[in-house]
Structures are given as C-alpha cells and as structure tokens.
C-alpha cells in the first residue's frame, strides 16, 4: 500500500453544524419558504395551506411556543443559524402516553446531506434523556424511500407496512411503520461532538501503547503519534463513542471512502460487546455496506470476528505494520 494511504489513516469529511432548537418568530420567513414547495407538501399530512405564507408560519410558531412542553416536543432544524426544517414528537394518549409520534420535513435544497438523520438522532436522544418517553414511531408513506432511509440510519426498526392506511391527493396509499425504543444499554454508543474528540484521541493513544505499540518499531510509534496530533487530519474524521455514564470507554473513527481510521476500546472494557456496538452504529450511516481497514497485527482476529476478510499480506510503511482487510455486508 502506498505511503500516502497510510498518511490518510485519520481522514474523513467534516460535518456541518446541525442542531435542533426552539422556534423563534424570526424563523417565519424560512419556514414559509420551506413549506411553499409541492415536493415537501406531498409527503406531509393534509391541512396545511398552500402557498404557505409568513403569516401561517408565525401562527404555527406561536402555537408551538404556547404548547404544553410535556406533550409537544417540536423544534426547528438549524444549520449555521438558519431554520431549514422542522422536527417534532407528539405524546400519545391513554395507555400510549409514553409513546410519541415523530414528524419532520426539510427544505428541498437541504435534502440528501444527512441533516435529517442527525436531527432525528438528536431529538430521540433528547427525549430519552429528558422525558419519560419510551417509544418513538413514524409512519412515512411507503413510497417515500428517502424518509424511510432517514429513519433506518437513525436506528429505527421497520415494523411493517400499513396497507391502505392513507388517502391523499385522490390516492389510497400504504404507509411504513418504524419505531425506535429506549434501550438502557450498559454502554450506549453515539457520534461524538467536536468537544469530545480530544478525549477520543487520548483513548486511542492509551490503548495503542498497551496493545499495539509492542508490535511496532520506534519509528512506527512516532508515526502513529503524529497522526493523532495532526489537527487537519483529525478534523476530517467522523468519531463514534461508547460510554459508561459520562466516561468514554471506546471509540471508532471513519474517513473517506468508508475506511476505518481507528478502533479502540479501553482494556478493562474488552469482551463486553462494545466493539460490535460501535461497528454496528457506524454502519447505519452508510447505504453501501463495504468498509476497509488497515489492521494492526493485534487486531486482525478482532476484525475477522466482525466479518472482515484479509485482502493482502501484512505491510509496513513508516514503521506502521498493517494488514489490509475488507468487510462486505
């Protein structure tokens, strides 16, 4: 393998700043613009005016601001300070009072950028931490593949097709039922925030020194340290983390194109399923289930256990020993 490929071990595209926040009256223009689009309206329930005006938007925003915060969890999807869409979960009644129905939409120009998947993740995390909600469900039209992929990537499970479940625009339509339930895992996994990256890098170094450095020359150890210190390289990575409480106990990072750039679990947390959970969580972010890795000698059997296959013999570049491996799901 070429030296440049090893230098890229810790590269991945940087993510745009995506957040969910409370609605503000100043969002009315952006909200009206997003909804005055037939392509967006066609995938929503009936009842919204078209064209959708700023007056309509203001009425909605005031309604949400004055809603019961224990039952209505509705937010603007914010990208760089601009409201680009809407997401909300709404508590159900009676015996379903700990279940919430999810609804969302995004301005067309922001489709296909991973924004909605991130917003869904953030809302579900918020609900499960801050409320007593145990189950979130969504019912996109069965034909809406984009919306269904959003849910699947966010961790929702497909529960079945609801036949003839809607009548819209003169057509009888099927809907797809998806649900995400609160899981009290001992070591929950999620994507890391920028301020958590340094902790992940420190964990990588700690585990590397204990398990992998003994197999490397001094040159290889220094080369690995350099990769961790390269801020430009690190900025392009997508990190995932496993936690025990507030403590980071495992991390996996990805760079393009679908290459694992680092995968480490603290020594006292081995054999607890953390590596598998990190890998499976990462996989949900990708449509194409093909991943590569340059495995250290220590980790070859670990990757084989995850389903990776050896693609070439062991190589050494700048003191780094590695075996190219590939996963095809």
Buried (B, 14 or more C-beta within 10 A) or exposed (E): BEEEBBBBBBBBEEBEEBBBEEBEEEBBEBBBBBBBBEEBBEBBEEEEEEEBBBEBBBEBBEEBEEBEEEBBBBBBBBBEEEBBBBBBBBBBEEEEEEBBBBBBBBBBEBEEBBBBBBBBBBBBEBBBEEBEBBBBBBBBBBEBEEBBBBBBBBBBEEEEEBEEBBEEEEEEBEBBBBBBBBEEEEBBBBBBEEEBBEBBBEBBBEBBEEBBBEEBBEEBBEBBBEBBEBEEBBBBBBBBBBBBEEEBBBBBBBBEEBBBBBBBBBEEBEEBEBBEBBBEBBBEBEEEEEBBBBBBBBBBEBBEEBBBEBEEEEBBBBBBBBBBBBBEE
